[in-house]
């Protein structure tokens, strides 16, 4: 990019004179315009150097002050006025005002045609642009060749650092260094030293715009860095960090950096898609394992051999843990945000849990935004490890995890049982608001079949079976119901019932006969016995 100072320092423009000593000549110039219109600011782009004879102001030079203000509002680079024909000289008050606002005010000699000056300046700017664009396309070509040759991300970053001759760092969405240029191999400070300062200055990096700010180098001197979001995903970008971007040599331009960023995003996207294909294969394996073990007729397969490529080992401890992102009430894998989240969770857990669990494996659940963690070794600190891992992730990204446990099993052929228990634990926890971070499986009895029934339906069933014994209020009926339940608990044995209740055998007989009169059916009737036991359990508040 060419600044006003660089443009005016060229020998061919040495006859142009800066009238105000305090002018800011660091502004970039991208275009040259000629106009005599007072409201020209409405029609020009930013970073323009405006040339004029100021004929509209020959009788009122004070009108140049509002013109300067309007040019500053559109971020113009400066104003060049040709003196002689309409303005013999520029009023000192106008020069003073331009100096007070640091806006460049340039005097053009009367012998210099504005058309010629504009043509010369544009030629220079366009030649600069052409050279910068050629270099940017050359970078793109070199990067494209690396892409075609399946080069690694580390190779891309290393080559890019050589091209622009300044240190470069690439961060993943977790703000971790995954590649850097070779500038850091001979430095006393690793790349993580500078990234740590970035985290302190900018805890939340922009996902959409380039950012630049100052940090401290290894000599405790301030240095500039620029950060470019690299969008391989829609919501969680990677970040390209360039140290000392002001030292990037000509003709490297912002356009060249953009070209490099674009090719880099393709490389990352390609790698993500390759990994996604591998995860789909893993998902298919685990799905087949579960479906086969749940089938009515079990097909004998050697799941150890089939799963060897996925990390399955022979063990006496297998446990399935169901993983989901909390605060997401849809389990269908249908939106991009959920998809990106679960891919990041998979990556985070794969890297984090390897330090704690031997042979721990992750399997994506097909067509859902959930994961399955298969533990193949015992670890007593599992709760603490998972809780800490989830908390560390949530400090970096807005992703909150929940874990639902199935019971451990001893054989690979029983993994489906642990999976079913983990899924039940997930369903119970998911129904709660908020969902607990850790959800345990509770053994399910027959009563769990009635948990989703309406209270009125349960009450009707109990009353139709037990009649007055369903919800008794009188002491005598309460005692009858208690005797009936104890009698059934002891498999209809009178002696054991009498001992358990500390009453005479004849009293038990009398009460059971009375119960049968109320129920209208013999208690030992096998077809009636199941309903009787269920009704007693479902109406158990009557025993309190």
FENRA-V164285 format. One record per residue. N is the residue number from 1. RES is the residue in one small letter. SS is DSSP state (H for helix, E for strand, L for the rest). D_LAST is the distance of its C-alpha to the last C-alpha in whole Angstrom. Layout:
# FENRA-V164285
n;res;ss;d_last
N;RES;SS;D_LAST
N;RES;SS;D_LAST
This chain:
# FENRA-V164285
n;res;ss;d_last
1;x;L;85
2;x;E;89
3;x;E;89
4;x;H;91
5;x;H;93
6;x;H;93
7;x;H;95
8;x;H;97
9;x;L;98
10;x;L;100
11;x;H;103
12;x;H;104
13;x;H;102
14;x;L;104
15;x;L;105
16;x;L;102
17;x;E;102
18;x;E;98
19;x;L;99
20;x;L;96
21;x;L;96
22;x;L;92
23;x;L;91
24;x;L;88
25;x;L;90
26;x;L;87
27;x;L;85
28;x;E;85
29;x;E;88
30;x;L;87
31;x;E;89
32;x;E;93
33;x;E;93
34;x;E;96
35;x;L;96
36;x;L;98
37;x;L;95
38;x;L;93
39;x;L;90
40;x;H;90
41;x;H;86
42;x;H;85
43;x;L;86
44;x;L;86
45;x;L;84
46;x;L;83
47;x;L;85
48;x;E;88
49;x;E;91
50;x;E;93
51;x;E;97
52;x;E;99
53;x;L;102
54;x;L;100
55;x;H;103
56;x;H;100
57;x;H;100
58;x;L;104
59;x;L;104
60;x;L;101
61;x;L;100
62;x;L;97
63;x;H;95
64;x;H;95
65;x;H;92
66;x;H;90
67;x;H;91
68;x;H;90
69;x;H;86
70;x;H;85
71;x;H;86
72;x;H;84
73;x;H;81
74;x;L;82
75;x;L;82
76;x;L;86
77;x;L;88
78;x;E;91
79;x;E;93
80;x;E;97
81;x;E;100
82;x;E;103
83;x;L;106
84;x;L;109
85;x;L;109
86;x;L;107
87;x;L;106
88;x;L;109
89;x;L;106
90;x;L;103
91;x;L;102
92;x;H;101
93;x;H;98
94;x;H;97
95;x;H;97
96;x;H;95
97;x;H;92
98;x;H;92
99;x;H;92
100;x;H;89
101;x;L;87
102;x;L;88
103;x;L;89
104;x;L;92
105;x;E;95
106;x;E;98
107;x;E;101
108;x;E;103
109;x;L;107
110;x;L;109
111;x;L;111
112;x;L;107
113;x;L;106
114;x;H;103
115;x;H;102
116;x;H;104
117;x;H;102
118;x;H;99
119;x;H;100
120;x;H;100
121;x;H;97
122;x;H;95
123;x;H;97
124;x;H;96
125;x;H;92
126;x;H;92
127;x;H;94
128;x;H;91
129;x;H;88
130;x;H;90
131;x;H;90
132;x;H;87
133;x;H;86
134;x;H;88
135;x;H;86
136;x;H;82
137;x;H;83
138;x;H;85
139;x;H;81
140;x;H;79
141;x;H;82
142;x;H;81
143;x;H;78
144;x;H;78
145;x;H;80
146;x;H;77
147;x;H;74
148;x;H;76
149;x;L;77
150;x;L;73
151;x;L;73
152;x;L;70
153;x;H;69
154;x;H;70
155;x;H;74
156;x;H;74
157;x;H;73
158;x;H;75
159;x;H;78
160;x;H;77
161;x;H;77
162;x;H;81
163;x;H;82
164;x;H;81
165;x;L;82
166;x;L;79
167;x;L;76
168;x;E;73
169;x;E;69
170;x;E;66
171;x;E;63
172;x;L;60
173;x;L;57
174;x;L;55
175;x;L;58
176;x;L;59
177;x;E;63
178;x;E;64
179;x;E;67
180;x;E;70
181;x;L;74
182;x;H;76
183;x;H;77
184;x;H;74
185;x;L;75
186;x;L;78
187;x;L;76
188;x;L;75
189;x;L;72
190;x;L;69
191;x;H;68
192;x;H;65
193;x;H;67
194;x;H;68
195;x;H;64
196;x;H;62
197;x;H;65
198;x;H;64
199;x;H;60
200;x;H;61
201;x;H;63
202;x;L;61
203;x;L;57
204;x;L;57
205;x;L;60
206;x;L;61
207;x;L;60
208;x;L;63
209;x;L;66
210;x;L;69
211;x;E;68
212;x;E;71
213;x;E;70
214;x;E;72
215;x;E;70
216;x;E;72
217;x;L;74
218;x;L;75
219;x;L;77
220;x;L;75
221;x;L;77
222;x;E;76
223;x;E;76
224;x;E;75
225;x;E;72
226;x;E;71
227;x;E;68
228;x;E;68
229;x;E;65
230;x;E;65
231;x;L;63
232;x;L;62
233;x;L;59
234;x;L;58
235;x;L;56
236;x;L;56
237;x;L;60
238;x;E;62
239;x;E;64
240;x;E;68
241;x;E;69
242;x;E;73
243;x;E;74
244;x;L;77
245;x;H;78
246;x;H;81
247;x;H;83
248;x;L;82
249;x;L;86
250;x;L;88
251;x;L;87
252;x;L;84
253;x;L;82
254;x;H;79
255;x;H;79
256;x;H;80
257;x;H;76
258;x;H;75
259;x;H;76
260;x;H;75
261;x;H;71
262;x;H;71
263;x;H;73
264;x;H;70
265;x;H;67
266;x;H;68
267;x;H;68
268;x;H;65
269;x;H;64
270;x;H;65
271;x;H;63
272;x;H;60
273;x;H;61
274;x;H;62
275;x;H;59
276;x;H;57
277;x;H;58
278;x;H;57
279;x;H;54
280;x;H;54
281;x;H;55
282;x;H;52
283;x;H;50
284;x;H;51
285;x;H;51
286;x;H;47
287;x;H;46
288;x;H;48
289;x;H;46
290;x;H;43
291;x;H;44
292;x;H;46
293;x;H;43
294;x;H;40
295;x;L;43
296;x;L;42
297;x;L;46
298;x;L;46
299;x;L;50
300;x;L;51
301;x;L;52
302;x;L;53
303;x;H;51
304;x;H;52
305;x;H;56
306;x;H;55
307;x;L;53
308;x;H;56
309;x;H;57
310;x;H;54
311;x;L;53
312;x;L;51
313;x;L;51
314;x;L;50
315;x;L;47
316;x;L;44
317;x;L;42
318;x;E;42
319;x;E;39
320;x;E;39
321;x;E;38
322;x;E;38
323;x;E;40
324;x;E;40
325;x;E;41
326;x;L;38
327;x;L;39
328;x;L;40
329;x;L;38
330;x;L;40
331;x;L;41
332;x;E;44
333;x;L;47
334;x;L;49
335;x;L;50
336;x;H;53
337;x;H;51
338;x;H;48
339;x;H;50
340;x;H;52
341;x;H;49
342;x;H;48
343;x;H;51
344;x;H;51
345;x;H;48
346;x;H;49
347;x;H;52
348;x;H;51
349;x;H;48
350;x;H;51
351;x;H;53
352;x;H;50
353;x;H;48
354;x;L;51
355;x;L;51
356;x;L;48
357;x;L;47
358;x;L;50
359;x;L;50
360;x;L;47
361;x;E;48
362;x;E;47
363;x;E;47
364;x;E;47
365;x;L;45
366;x;L;47
367;x;L;47
368;x;E;44
369;x;L;45
370;x;E;42
371;x;E;43
372;x;E;42
373;x;E;43
374;x;E;43
375;x;E;43
376;x;L;45
377;x;L;45
378;x;L;42
379;x;L;42
380;x;L;39
381;x;L;40
382;x;H;39
383;x;H;37
384;x;H;39
385;x;H;42
386;x;H;41
387;x;H;39
388;x;H;43
389;x;H;45
390;x;H;43
391;x;H;43
392;x;H;47
393;x;H;47
394;x;H;46
395;x;H;48
396;x;H;51
397;x;L;50
398;x;L;47
399;x;L;45
400;x;L;42
401;x;E;40
402;x;E;37
403;x;E;36
404;x;E;34
405;x;E;33
406;x;L;33
407;x;L;33
408;x;L;36
409;x;E;38
410;x;L;41
411;x;L;43
412;x;H;45
413;x;H;44
414;x;H;40
415;x;H;40
416;x;H;39
417;x;H;36
418;x;H;36
419;x;H;37
420;x;H;34
421;x;H;32
422;x;H;33
423;x;H;34
424;x;H;30
425;x;H;29
426;x;H;32
427;x;H;31
428;x;H;27
429;x;H;29
430;x;H;32
431;x;L;29
432;x;L;28
433;x;L;30
434;x;L;32
435;x;L;32
436;x;L;31
437;x;L;34
438;x;E;33
439;x;E;30
440;x;L;29
441;x;L;28
442;x;L;24
443;x;L;24
444;x;L;23
445;x;L;21
446;x;H;21
447;x;H;18
448;x;H;21
449;x;H;23
450;x;H;21
451;x;L;20
452;x;L;23
453;x;L;22
454;x;L;22
455;x;H;18
456;x;H;20
457;x;H;21
458;x;H;18
459;x;H;17
460;x;H;20
461;x;H;20
462;x;H;16
463;x;H;17
464;x;H;21
465;x;H;19
466;x;H;17
467;x;H;18
468;x;H;16
469;x;H;13
470;x;L;12
471;x;L;10
472;x;L;10
473;x;L;10
474;x;L;12
475;x;H;11
476;x;H;14
477;x;H;13
478;x;H;9
479;x;H;11
480;x;H;13
481;x;H;11
482;x;H;10
483;x;H;14
484;x;H;15
485;x;H;13
486;x;H;14
487;x;H;18
488;x;H;18
489;x;H;17
490;x;L;20
491;x;L;22
492;x;L;22
493;x;L;24
494;x;H;23
495;x;H;25
496;x;H;22
497;x;H;19
498;x;H;20
499;x;H;21
500;x;H;18
501;x;H;16
502;x;L;19
503;x;L;20
504;x;L;23
505;x;H;24
506;x;H;25
507;x;H;22
508;x;H;20
509;x;H;23
510;x;H;23
511;x;H;19
512;x;H;20
513;x;H;23
514;x;H;21
515;x;H;19
516;x;H;22
517;x;H;24
518;x;H;21
519;x;H;21
520;x;L;25
521;x;L;25
522;x;L;26
523;x;L;23
524;x;L;25
525;x;L;27
526;x;H;27
527;x;H;28
528;x;H;24
529;x;H;22
530;x;H;22
531;x;H;21
532;x;H;18
533;x;H;17
534;x;H;17
535;x;H;15
536;x;H;12
537;x;H;12
538;x;H;13
539;x;L;10
540;x;H;7
541;x;H;5
542;x;H;6
543;x;H;4
544;x;L;0
